[in-house]
Amino acid sequence: NMDFSDDGSKPEFNVATIEVLEARNLIASDIGFFRAGKSDAYVIVKDVKGMVGDDRRTSVVNASLNPTWNETFHCKFNYKLSAFKFKLMDKDVVTADDPLGKATVPIDWFLDKLDPANPIVMLDLWLPLAKVPLPMNFQIGLAWDFKKKETPIDLDASIAGLDRGENIYDKVFFGHLVGFDGAVSHSGDDRTGDGDGDDETITFDMSRLPAQVEKLVVTVNSFSGQPLSHMKYAYVRIIDRGRTHAFFGIGKGHVPETDGLLLGVVQRSAEGHGWDFVTTAVNAPGRDVASSLPHIVGYGRAHLGW
């Protein structure tokens, strides 16, 4: 919650009380398989422009994919603050800590709810992890599993590259495993989703990507038209040199009733150099990525700044 109260003269600082409660369905970052290990997670409340003080950090919750912190931070800030920023990290003893994702809460979310009669604004939110900076060489691992007593359906993971006009420049999928002049390659089709680890893997060399490609969309489609809600879970993870760089999962009961899903987007960073991965996991109906494209473009223009 946030206190915008005024005692007759303008306060030099406002105060935000940030409660970091819990996270759900994290990747087992320490050993790279979704259900084989755990992560040692903690959250950083970033020291950004307008905040007073240094980074705030929660304690580390060891060996958990569903950590609970219930920790509170009182943060002073001034008019220069545009957003609160959070980083979720996995603690490593030997090597550098691994990023699991980032989240942002714009100050406008509070200002939109501000009531002159009540200067305290409260928000209770689950924050999706989004906008992960990418190295030039990385992989995207995709996996899914089906509910007990459900017959597995054949799902197709695709990467489609869009040009400046949001037209498909090229794509890779089970029927076209290498594309974009060799910059993107697909591991092949997994028809069942059985077993641990990634079901399909796409490898990227962004230095070879044709200049016409502005963004790459990651989709999963049911070519038969059967709903993806038959899945027990699905996830997408970013892999850098064999290690999990970031992860986003959809758990039981949260997979939408659709035959197409936009899991994420690789797009140029807002700073104009490098690439980011943006998690989405939104409904994009269609039996293949071309059929899903109108929904993908509509979402991108409304929410991703296309």
C-alpha positions as CSV (number, residue, x, y, z in Angstrom):
1,N,0.0,0.0,0.0
2,M,1.0,3.6,-0.5
3,D,0.4,6.7,1.7
4,F,0.0,10.0,-0.3
5,S,-1.2,12.0,2.8
6,D,-0.5,15.7,3.0
7,D,-0.2,17.4,6.4
8,G,-0.7,20.9,5.0
9,S,2.7,21.2,3.3
10,K,3.8,19.0,0.5
11,P,5.7,16.0,1.9
12,E,9.2,15.5,0.5
13,F,8.6,11.8,0.3
14,N,5.7,9.4,-0.1
15,V,5.9,6.0,1.6
16,A,5.2,2.6,0.1
17,T,4.7,-0.6,2.2
18,I,5.7,-3.5,0.0
19,E,4.8,-7.0,1.2
20,V,6.5,-9.8,-0.7
21,L,4.3,-12.8,0.0
22,E,5.0,-15.8,-2.3
23,A,5.8,-17.2,-5.7
24,R,4.4,-20.2,-7.5
25,N,5.5,-22.8,-10.1
26,L,9.2,-21.8,-10.3
27,I,11.7,-23.7,-12.4
28,A,14.1,-26.0,-10.7
29,S,17.0,-23.8,-11.8
30,D,19.7,-25.7,-10.0
31,I,19.5,-28.8,-12.2
32,G,17.5,-27.7,-15.3
33,F,14.6,-30.2,-15.1
34,F,11.1,-29.0,-14.3
35,R,10.2,-31.6,-11.7
36,A,13.6,-33.0,-10.7
37,G,15.0,-30.4,-8.4
38,K,14.4,-27.1,-6.6
39,S,15.3,-23.4,-6.6
40,D,16.7,-21.3,-3.7
41,A,14.7,-18.2,-4.4
42,Y,14.8,-14.7,-3.1
43,V,13.3,-11.4,-4.3
44,I,15.1,-8.0,-4.8
45,V,13.1,-4.8,-4.6
46,K,15.3,-2.7,-6.9
47,D,16.7,0.7,-6.0
48,V,15.4,2.7,-8.9
49,K,15.4,6.4,-9.6
50,G,13.1,8.2,-7.1
51,M,13.6,5.5,-4.4
52,V,15.5,6.3,-1.2
53,G,18.0,3.7,0.0
54,D,19.6,0.6,-1.5
55,D,18.1,-2.6,-2.9
56,R,15.9,-4.5,-0.5
57,R,16.2,-8.3,-0.4
58,T,14.1,-11.0,1.1
59,S,15.6,-14.0,2.8
60,V,16.4,-17.1,0.7
61,V,13.8,-19.9,0.7
62,N,15.8,-23.0,0.1
63,A,14.8,-26.0,-2.1
64,S,11.3,-24.8,-3.1
65,L,9.4,-24.2,-6.3
66,N,6.6,-22.5,-4.4
67,P,8.4,-20.2,-1.9
68,T,6.7,-18.2,0.8
69,W,8.4,-15.1,2.3
70,N,5.7,-12.9,4.0
71,E,8.3,-10.1,4.3
72,T,7.5,-6.4,4.5
73,F,9.6,-3.4,3.3
74,H,8.9,0.3,3.9
75,C,10.2,2.4,1.0
76,K,10.4,6.1,0.7
77,F,10.2,7.7,-2.7
78,N,9.7,11.0,-4.4
79,Y,8.1,12.4,-7.6
80,K,10.9,10.9,-9.8
81,L,9.7,7.3,-9.3
82,S,8.0,5.9,-12.3
83,A,7.7,2.2,-11.3
84,F,8.6,-0.3,-8.6
85,K,10.9,-3.1,-10.0
86,F,11.5,-6.6,-8.7
87,K,13.9,-9.3,-9.6
88,L,13.4,-13.0,-8.7
89,M,16.7,-14.8,-8.2
90,D,18.0,-18.3,-7.5
91,K,20.8,-18.4,-4.9
92,D,24.0,-20.3,-5.9
93,V,26.9,-21.0,-3.6
94,V,29.6,-21.7,-6.2
95,T,28.6,-19.6,-9.2
96,A,26.8,-16.3,-9.7
97,D,23.1,-16.2,-8.7
98,D,20.7,-17.0,-11.6
99,P,17.9,-14.7,-12.6
100,L,14.4,-16.3,-12.6
101,G,12.6,-13.3,-13.9
102,K,11.6,-9.7,-13.4
103,A,8.4,-7.8,-12.7
104,T,7.3,-4.1,-12.7
105,V,4.5,-2.2,-10.9
106,P,4.1,1.3,-12.6
107,I,3.3,4.1,-10.2
108,D,0.3,4.9,-12.4
109,W,-1.4,1.8,-11.1
110,F,-1.6,3.6,-7.7
111,L,-2.4,7.0,-9.0
112,D,-5.3,5.6,-11.0
113,K,-6.9,4.5,-7.7
114,L,-6.0,7.6,-5.7
115,D,-9.0,9.1,-3.9
116,P,-8.5,12.6,-2.4
117,A,-10.7,11.5,0.6
118,N,-8.4,8.5,1.3
119,P,-4.7,9.1,0.7
120,I,-3.8,5.4,1.2
121,V,-3.9,3.2,-1.9
122,M,-3.7,-0.6,-1.7
123,L,-3.0,-3.1,-4.4
124,D,-3.0,-6.9,-4.0
125,L,-1.4,-8.4,-7.1
126,W,0.2,-11.5,-8.6
127,L,3.0,-10.3,-10.9
128,P,3.9,-12.3,-14.0
129,L,7.7,-12.4,-14.7
130,A,8.4,-10.6,-17.9
131,K,11.0,-8.8,-20.1
132,V,14.1,-11.0,-19.6
133,P,17.2,-9.7,-21.4
134,L,18.6,-12.3,-23.8
135,P,22.1,-13.2,-24.8
136,M,22.9,-13.4,-28.5
137,N,22.9,-17.2,-28.4
138,F,20.2,-19.0,-26.4
139,Q,17.6,-21.8,-26.5
140,I,13.9,-21.8,-25.7
141,G,12.7,-25.1,-24.1
142,L,9.0,-25.9,-24.2
143,A,7.2,-28.7,-22.3
144,W,3.7,-29.8,-21.5
145,D,2.0,-32.7,-19.8
146,F,-1.6,-34.0,-19.9
147,K,-4.0,-34.7,-17.1
148,K,-4.5,-38.2,-15.9
149,K,-7.0,-40.2,-18.0
150,E,-6.7,-37.6,-20.8
151,T,-5.6,-38.8,-24.2
152,P,-2.5,-36.8,-25.2
153,I,-3.1,-34.6,-28.2
154,D,-0.5,-33.6,-30.8
155,L,0.7,-30.1,-30.1
156,D,3.0,-28.0,-32.3
157,A,5.4,-25.5,-31.1
158,S,6.3,-22.8,-33.6
159,I,8.5,-19.7,-33.8
160,A,7.3,-17.1,-36.3
161,G,9.4,-14.1,-37.2
162,L,7.5,-10.9,-37.9
163,D,8.6,-7.9,-40.0
164,R,7.9,-4.3,-39.3
165,G,4.4,-4.7,-40.7
166,E,3.7,-7.7,-38.5
167,N,3.7,-10.1,-41.5
168,I,5.3,-13.5,-41.2
169,Y,8.8,-13.4,-42.6
170,D,9.7,-17.0,-41.8
171,K,8.9,-19.6,-39.3
172,V,10.2,-22.9,-37.8
173,F,8.0,-25.8,-36.7
174,F,7.9,-29.6,-37.0
175,G,7.6,-29.4,-40.9
176,H,10.4,-26.8,-41.3
177,L,13.1,-27.3,-38.7
178,V,15.6,-24.7,-39.8
179,G,14.8,-21.2,-40.9
180,F,15.9,-17.5,-40.8
181,D,19.0,-18.3,-42.9
182,G,20.1,-20.8,-40.2
183,A,19.6,-18.5,-37.3
184,V,16.8,-20.5,-35.7
185,S,16.5,-24.3,-35.6
186,H,13.8,-26.6,-34.1
187,S,14.5,-30.0,-32.3
188,G,11.4,-31.7,-33.9
189,D,7.9,-32.7,-33.0
190,D,7.1,-34.4,-29.7
191,R,3.6,-35.9,-30.0
192,T,2.9,-36.9,-26.4
193,G,4.6,-34.6,-23.9
194,D,5.7,-37.7,-21.9
195,G,8.8,-37.6,-19.7
196,D,10.7,-35.0,-17.7
197,G,12.5,-32.0,-19.2
198,D,11.8,-30.0,-22.3
199,D,9.6,-31.6,-25.0
200,E,10.8,-29.3,-27.8
201,T,13.8,-27.0,-28.0
202,I,14.4,-24.1,-30.3
203,T,18.0,-22.8,-30.7
204,F,18.7,-19.2,-31.6
205,D,21.8,-17.3,-33.0
206,M,20.6,-13.7,-33.0
207,S,23.7,-12.5,-34.8
208,R,22.6,-14.4,-37.9
209,L,18.9,-13.2,-37.8
210,P,17.9,-11.4,-41.0
211,A,17.6,-7.6,-40.4
212,Q,13.9,-7.6,-41.6
213,V,12.8,-9.6,-38.5
214,E,11.6,-7.3,-35.8
215,K,10.2,-9.9,-33.4
216,L,9.7,-13.6,-32.9
217,V,6.6,-15.1,-31.4
218,V,6.5,-18.4,-29.6
219,T,3.2,-20.3,-30.0
220,V,1.7,-23.7,-29.2
221,N,-1.1,-24.9,-31.4
222,S,-3.4,-27.9,-31.5
223,F,-3.6,-28.8,-35.2
224,S,-6.6,-31.1,-34.5
225,G,-8.5,-28.2,-32.8
226,Q,-8.7,-30.0,-29.5
227,P,-8.5,-27.5,-26.6
228,L,-5.2,-26.9,-24.9
229,S,-7.0,-27.1,-21.5
230,H,-6.4,-30.9,-21.7
231,M,-2.9,-30.0,-20.5
232,K,-2.1,-30.3,-16.8
233,Y,0.7,-27.8,-17.2
234,A,2.9,-26.1,-19.8
235,Y,6.1,-24.1,-19.5
236,V,8.6,-22.1,-21.5
237,R,12.2,-21.6,-20.3
238,I,15.1,-19.6,-21.6
239,I,18.4,-21.5,-21.6
240,D,21.8,-19.8,-21.7
241,R,24.8,-22.1,-22.0
242,G,23.0,-25.1,-20.7
243,R,21.5,-23.3,-17.6
244,T,18.0,-22.0,-17.0
245,H,18.1,-18.2,-17.6
246,A,14.4,-17.6,-17.0
247,F,11.2,-19.6,-16.7
248,F,7.4,-19.1,-17.1
249,G,4.9,-21.8,-16.3
250,I,1.1,-22.3,-16.5
251,G,-0.3,-24.6,-13.9
252,K,-3.3,-26.8,-13.5
253,G,-6.6,-25.0,-14.1
254,H,-4.9,-22.0,-15.8
255,V,-4.5,-23.3,-19.3
256,P,-7.2,-21.6,-21.4
257,E,-9.9,-23.3,-23.4
258,T,-8.3,-22.6,-26.8
259,D,-6.5,-24.3,-29.6
260,G,-3.7,-21.7,-29.8
261,L,-1.6,-20.1,-27.1
262,L,1.0,-17.3,-27.4
263,L,3.5,-18.2,-24.8
264,G,6.0,-15.4,-25.3
265,V,7.7,-12.9,-27.6
266,V,11.3,-12.2,-28.4
267,Q,11.5,-8.6,-29.3
268,R,14.0,-5.8,-29.6
269,S,14.7,-4.1,-26.2
270,A,13.2,-0.7,-25.6
271,E,16.7,0.8,-25.4
272,G,17.2,-0.1,-29.0
273,H,20.0,-2.7,-28.6
274,G,19.8,-6.3,-27.7
275,W,16.7,-8.5,-27.3
276,D,14.2,-9.3,-24.5
277,F,11.9,-12.2,-23.9
278,V,8.4,-11.1,-22.8
279,T,6.2,-13.7,-21.2
280,T,2.5,-13.6,-22.3
281,A,0.6,-16.9,-22.1
282,V,-2.5,-15.5,-23.7
283,N,-5.3,-17.0,-25.9
284,A,-4.4,-16.9,-29.6
285,P,-7.0,-19.2,-31.3
286,G,-5.8,-21.1,-34.4
287,R,-4.7,-24.5,-35.4
288,D,-1.3,-23.1,-36.6
289,V,0.7,-20.0,-36.0
290,A,-0.6,-18.3,-39.2
291,S,-4.2,-18.7,-38.0
292,S,-3.3,-17.3,-34.6
293,L,-1.5,-14.3,-36.1
294,P,-4.4,-11.8,-36.1
295,H,-4.9,-12.4,-32.3
296,I,-1.1,-12.2,-31.7
297,V,-0.8,-8.9,-33.5
298,G,-3.9,-7.5,-31.7
299,Y,-2.4,-8.4,-28.4
300,G,1.0,-7.0,-29.3
301,R,-0.4,-3.7,-30.4
302,A,-2.5,-3.4,-27.3
303,H,0.0,-4.5,-24.7
304,L,3.5,-4.8,-26.1
305,G,4.0,-1.5,-27.8
306,W,4.0,-2.8,-31.4
